[in-house]
Amino acid sequence: MHIREKIKSLLALKCVTITRLAELMTEKTGKKYTFQSISHKLRLNRLTLAEAYIIADVLGYRIEFIDKELK
């Protein structure tokens, strides 16, 4: 699953629109996010890891990296 589909799935699970996501991200970071800017980043696969962490946080999730060797 690509990041675009994953984020859209998480948004649907939380009943959050991209517009609301942009508002939450703006509140959290102080940087202006809009529906257009987030949609553009998702469509072009240009979302940064930092932005992915912000999205996860405002939606109530966290991103973890788990060492495959420790399984």
Backbone as a chain_set.jsonl record, in Angstrom:
{"seq": "MHIREKIKSLLALKCVTITRLAELMTEKTGKKYTFQSISHKLRLNRLTLAEAYIIADVLGYRIEFIDKELK", "coords": {"N": [[0.849, -1.174, 0.0], [0.582, 2.163, -0.862], [1.711, 5.332, 0.464], [-0.196, 7.309, 0.037], [-2.669, 5.915, -0.189], [-2.696, 4.715, 2.329], [-2.801, 6.914, 4.111], [-5.234, 8.056, 3.302], [-6.938, 5.977, 4.05], [-6.596, 5.981, 6.846], [-7.587, 8.531, 7.4], [-10.272, 8.16, 6.678], [-11.033, 6.224, 8.574], [-10.925, 7.755, 10.889], [-12.778, 9.646, 10.318], [-12.035, 12.119, 9.183], [-11.536, 14.855, 7.106], [-9.482, 15.86, 4.296], [-9.265, 18.587, 4.264], [-9.781, 19.23, 6.961], [-7.63, 17.874, 8.077], [-5.543, 19.442, 7.072], [-6.039, 21.8, 8.511], [-5.556, 20.893, 11.143], [-2.856, 20.177, 10.946], [-1.736, 22.652, 10.405], [-2.345, 24.02, 12.78], [-0.791, 22.513, 14.569], [1.857, 22.831, 13.656], [2.267, 25.47, 12.874], [2.872, 26.107, 10.344], [1.483, 26.859, 7.187], [-0.893, 24.746, 5.897], [-2.889, 23.429, 3.297], [-5.888, 22.118, 1.747], [-5.284, 21.768, -0.962], [-2.44, 21.751, -0.959], [-1.791, 19.471, 0.556], [-3.149, 17.449, -0.872], [-1.799, 17.63, -3.301], [0.835, 16.887, -2.555], [0.345, 14.237, -1.759], [-0.655, 13.118, -4.127], [1.542, 13.353, -5.851], [3.393, 11.883, -4.533], [5.105, 13.164, -2.672], [5.292, 13.593, 0.021], [6.917, 14.358, 3.016], [8.936, 12.594, 5.442], [8.819, 13.81, 7.923], [6.381, 15.181, 7.693], [4.682, 13.001, 7.492], [4.953, 11.955, 10.073], [3.748, 14.059, 11.492], [1.129, 13.978, 10.488], [0.372, 11.404, 11.369], [0.501, 11.857, 14.137], [-1.467, 13.925, 14.603], [-3.705, 12.505, 13.942], [-3.809, 10.663, 15.893], [-2.095, 8.487, 15.913], [1.041, 6.652, 15.814], [4.229, 6.391, 14.269], [6.375, 3.717, 13.806], [9.598, 2.256, 13.587], [10.622, -0.96, 13.182], [12.988, -3.309, 13.949], [13.674, -5.845, 11.775], [15.25, -8.003, 12.29], [14.919, -8.598, 14.947], [12.657, -10.057, 15.348]], "CA": [[0.0, 0.0, 0.0], [1.328, 3.414, -0.946], [1.418, 6.288, 1.542], [-1.455, 7.999, -0.285], [-3.796, 5.059, 0.181], [-2.665, 4.517, 3.776], [-3.293, 8.122, 4.762], [-6.672, 8.178, 3.02], [-7.615, 4.978, 4.887], [-6.588, 6.478, 8.224], [-8.528, 9.658, 7.449], [-11.628, 7.611, 6.654], [-11.279, 5.586, 9.868], [-11.104, 8.803, 11.9], [-13.791, 10.578, 9.803], [-11.364, 13.406, 9.033], [-11.335, 15.239, 5.712], [-8.17, 16.437, 4.019], [-9.364, 19.986, 4.697], [-9.603, 19.238, 8.422], [-6.239, 17.475, 8.304], [-4.731, 20.634, 6.81], [-6.232, 22.696, 9.652], [-4.87, 20.304, 12.294], [-1.414, 20.274, 10.711], [-1.393, 24.07, 10.544], [-2.376, 24.315, 14.217], [0.309, 21.829, 15.251], [3.194, 23.251, 13.212], [2.363, 26.899, 12.585], [3.092, 26.228, 8.908], [0.188, 26.821, 6.506], [-1.234, 23.608, 5.046], [-4.208, 23.556, 2.686], [-6.378, 20.938, 1.037], [-4.533, 21.655, -2.211], [-1.04, 21.388, -0.734], [-1.715, 18.07, 0.995], [-3.558, 16.611, -2.004], [-0.704, 17.661, -4.28], [1.921, 16.073, -2.008], [-0.062, 12.839, -1.803], [-0.787, 12.708, -5.522], [2.867, 13.265, -6.463], [4.265, 11.104, -3.658], [6.103, 14.122, -2.201], [5.139, 13.796, 1.449], [8.164, 14.095, 3.736], [8.79, 11.759, 6.627], [8.388, 14.709, 9.001], [4.946, 15.41, 7.509], [4.009, 11.742, 7.824], [4.895, 11.917, 11.538], [2.755, 15.051, 11.922], [-0.191, 13.426, 10.157], [0.111, 10.315, 12.314], [0.267, 12.438, 15.456], [-2.758, 14.628, 14.693], [-4.772, 11.514, 13.816], [-3.784, 9.789, 17.058], [-1.266, 7.318, 15.64], [2.48, 6.882, 15.82], [4.975, 5.614, 13.287], [7.501, 3.031, 14.424], [10.468, 1.427, 12.775], [10.891, -2.144, 13.959], [14.073, -4.092, 13.398], [13.202, -7.146, 11.319], [16.113, -9.029, 12.864], [14.524, -8.869, 16.33], [11.389, -10.814, 15.39]], "C": [[0.897, 1.241, 0.0], [0.878, 4.361, 0.163], [0.09, 7.008, 1.294], [-2.671, 7.187, 0.168], [-3.859, 4.851, 1.691], [-3.233, 5.737, 4.503], [-4.786, 8.301, 4.514], [-7.478, 7.178, 3.847], [-7.706, 5.448, 6.331], [-7.544, 7.648, 8.396], [-9.968, 9.157, 7.494], [-11.977, 6.963, 7.99], [-11.569, 6.606, 10.961], [-12.157, 9.832, 11.494], [-13.237, 12.006, 9.723], [-11.176, 13.676, 7.544], [-9.916, 15.767, 5.53], [-8.16, 17.91, 4.429], [-9.144, 20.101, 6.199], [-8.179, 18.839, 8.791], [-5.317, 18.672, 8.116], [-4.835, 21.614, 7.975], [-5.464, 22.188, 10.876], [-3.355, 20.414, 12.159], [-0.933, 21.714, 10.871], [-1.35, 24.464, 12.022], [-1.157, 23.734, 14.932], [1.665, 22.441, 14.917], [3.363, 24.752, 13.065], [2.665, 27.173, 11.119], [1.747, 26.057, 8.214], [0.078, 25.598, 5.602], [-2.648, 23.835, 4.53], [-4.62, 22.222, 2.079], [-5.524, 20.703, -0.206], [-3.099, 21.193, -1.975], [-0.897, 19.93, -0.307], [-2.089, 17.125, -0.14], [-2.44, 16.509, -3.039], [0.451, 16.777, -3.805], [1.576, 14.587, -2.089], [-0.104, 12.314, -3.236], [0.579, 12.486, -6.175], [3.864, 12.466, -5.63], [5.409, 11.957, -3.114], [5.99, 14.42, -0.705], [6.463, 13.478, 2.14], [7.886, 13.19, 4.934], [8.304, 12.599, 7.806], [6.883, 14.97, 8.903], [4.146, 14.154, 7.826], [3.891, 11.592, 9.338], [3.837, 12.888, 12.073], [1.346, 14.519, 11.674], [-0.559, 12.32, 11.136], [-0.254, 10.883, 13.685], [-1.103, 13.104, 15.564], [-3.937, 13.671, 14.549], [-4.791, 10.528, 14.984], [-3.016, 8.497, 16.848], [0.195, 7.668, 15.868], [3.111, 5.968, 14.788], [6.164, 5.003, 14.008], [8.304, 2.298, 13.362], [10.882, 0.254, 13.643], [11.945, -2.979, 13.238], [13.571, -5.489, 13.037], [14.026, -8.282, 11.916], [15.697, -9.429, 14.274], [13.24, -9.667, 16.458], [11.616, -12.223, 15.862]], "O": [[1.849, 1.336, 0.775], [-0.206, 4.203, 0.726], [-0.657, 7.282, 2.233], [-3.576, 7.707, 0.82], [-4.945, 4.814, 2.27], [-4.053, 5.596, 5.41], [-5.524, 8.663, 5.43], [-8.58, 7.493, 4.296], [-8.755, 5.333, 6.966], [-8.23, 7.752, 9.413], [-10.786, 9.669, 8.258], [-13.091, 7.131, 8.488], [-12.371, 6.347, 11.858], [-12.408, 10.785, 12.232], [-13.886, 12.965, 10.139], [-10.705, 12.808, 6.809], [-9.235, 16.082, 6.506], [-7.138, 18.414, 4.895], [-8.404, 20.972, 6.657], [-7.59, 19.405, 9.713], [-4.407, 18.887, 8.917], [-3.831, 22.197, 8.385], [-4.8, 22.965, 11.562], [-2.656, 20.706, 13.128], [0.147, 21.96, 11.408], [-0.431, 25.157, 12.461], [-0.564, 24.385, 15.792], [2.526, 22.56, 15.789], [4.484, 25.257, 13.125], [2.711, 28.328, 10.694], [0.953, 25.203, 8.607], [0.856, 25.434, 4.662], [-3.499, 24.368, 5.241], [-3.802, 21.316, 1.92], [-5.094, 19.581, -0.472], [-2.594, 20.34, -2.705], [0.013, 19.235, -0.757], [-1.421, 16.112, -0.35], [-2.175, 15.436, -3.581], [0.986, 15.994, -4.59], [2.425, 13.771, -2.447], [0.354, 11.207, -3.519], [0.756, 11.55, -6.954], [5.041, 12.38, -5.979], [6.558, 11.515, -3.098], [6.547, 15.41, -0.229], [7.064, 12.437, 1.874], [6.745, 13.047, 5.373], [7.472, 12.148, 8.594], [6.189, 14.98, 9.92], [3.047, 14.241, 8.373], [2.855, 11.154, 9.839], [3.112, 12.557, 13.011], [0.479, 14.602, 12.545], [-1.668, 12.298, 11.669], [-1.212, 10.433, 14.313], [-1.826, 12.864, 16.531], [-5.046, 13.985, 14.982], [-5.667, 9.667, 15.066], [-3.265, 7.51, 17.541], [0.543, 8.828, 16.087], [2.581, 4.901, 14.477], [6.877, 5.693, 14.737], [7.763, 1.793, 12.379], [11.436, 0.449, 14.725], [11.797, -3.309, 12.061], [13.097, -6.226, 13.901], [13.538, -9.406, 12.032], [16.086, -10.497, 14.748], [12.782, -9.926, 17.571], [10.667, -13.002, 15.959]]}, "num_chains": 1, "name": "protein.A"}
